[in-house]
Amino acid sequence: MLWHPCTQMKDHERYPPIHIRRGEGVWLEDEKGKRYFDAISSWWVNLFGHCNPRINAAVNDQLDTLEHVLLAGFTHETVLDLSKRLVEITPPGLDYCFYADNGSSAVEVALKMSYHYWHNQGKKEKTKFITLENSYHGDTLGALAVGSVSLYKDTYAPLLMETIAVPSPDCYHREPGESWEAYSTRKFADMEAALAQHHEQVCAVIVEPLVQCAGNMRMYHPCYLTLLREACDRYGVHLIADEVAVGFGRTGTLFACEQANITPDFMCLSKGLTGGYLPLSVVLTHTYVYDAFYDEYSTLKAFLHSHSYTGNPLACRAALATLDIFAQDNVIARNQDLSQHLRDATGPLADHPHVGDVRQHGMIVAIEMVQDKHTKTPYPWQARRGLQVYHRALAQGALLRPIGNVIYLMPPYVTTPEQIKWLGDVIAECIG
């Protein structure tokens, strides 16, 4: 009857789905009353806990006023307020908001908007995109095409547009003694070469700033983004920052691009945008992009892209309540303190004989399990070591859901230091 996402349904013959009946704060409770700590924020969306009273009140208030109206030819106060707030808090120069329903859809919007911009400028030869190896940008066909994780992409390869993939600056592969900054700088030579060779045919480079989340939580230094922004400007190519997973405080700053002091041409946001309440995404871009589509209808320059629930008032109101919490509760400063507790709780695992790496950007920490520590030889994927950790952690009341052989924590921001220490103990026991 129900087909679950990212799941081999036959597994449920052995491991039935857990039926959740309620959530409160960092906890999920199943139908038998067992509680699970939501250490991955329900696929990275929940920022301030389940059934947050402030977000609940805002959504309930909106429900009594306006649940939905089409955004073509109509508008409403909630989407106008949200757009103003987003323009104020994102990197300078991002002056326009185009809404969609989810992260993949936002990426589709950015890809089409970049291509269409160059088309409107008369540069119709620009049809390609450059992406990083090990990247993931969503599962719709356009987003899948600019991703580079074979598990998700290979089956659908005949359906996808061709892209140009360059080696990732992922610091897991740095040489012994080499710093993150030195490695990420060194790896930029691959991107420089690709831009030099292909820039006349390239619309944009798309990257996940700082963390390739679905690509085993691999991380890199902000210097790579600084170099990339300068090179895109030099070669006349757009930069798309997919901050769907890393935005809204996950990497230690409100947006990951801030750590490189750059403004992309397009920024894609979703997941934490509504605090984990309702589907909503947005692409922010510049006035110069907006102006390239602004003309008489007869020129056929308009960006004819839409989703039925674009700018949904309920979702926008949840987003406004989420931004209010950021503004009123000094969230980023508190996260920086929690990040240190995450470091303290997981750092000792670096000495474990079956841990190849412990890495962290802000509120994201990843522990990579390996078969051989010295050679970083991974466990065979068929061994499903992550699945074993997942079920062992569930038995202790922790929802981890590793990616392959990588255990990670991306907890809600209302997590306490004591809970973080407990999660570190659970992970240590599971690996042991």
Secondary structure by P-SEA (a helix, b strand, c coil): ccccccccccccccccccccccccccccccccccccccccccccccccccccaaaaaaaaaaaaccccccccccccaaaaaaaaaaaacccccccbbbbbccaaaaaaaaaaaaaaaaaaaccccccbbbbbccccccccaaaaaacccccccccccccccbbbbccccccccccccccaaaaaaaaaaaaaaaaacccccccccccccccccccccccccaaaaaaaaaaaaaabbbbbbccccccccccccccccccccccccbbbbccccccccbbbbbbbbcaaaaaaacccccccccccccccccccaaaaaaaaaaaaaaaccaaaaaaaaaaaaaaaaccccccccccccccccccbbbbbbbcccccccccccccaaaaaaaaaaaaacccccccccbbbbbccccccaaaaaaaaaaaaaaac
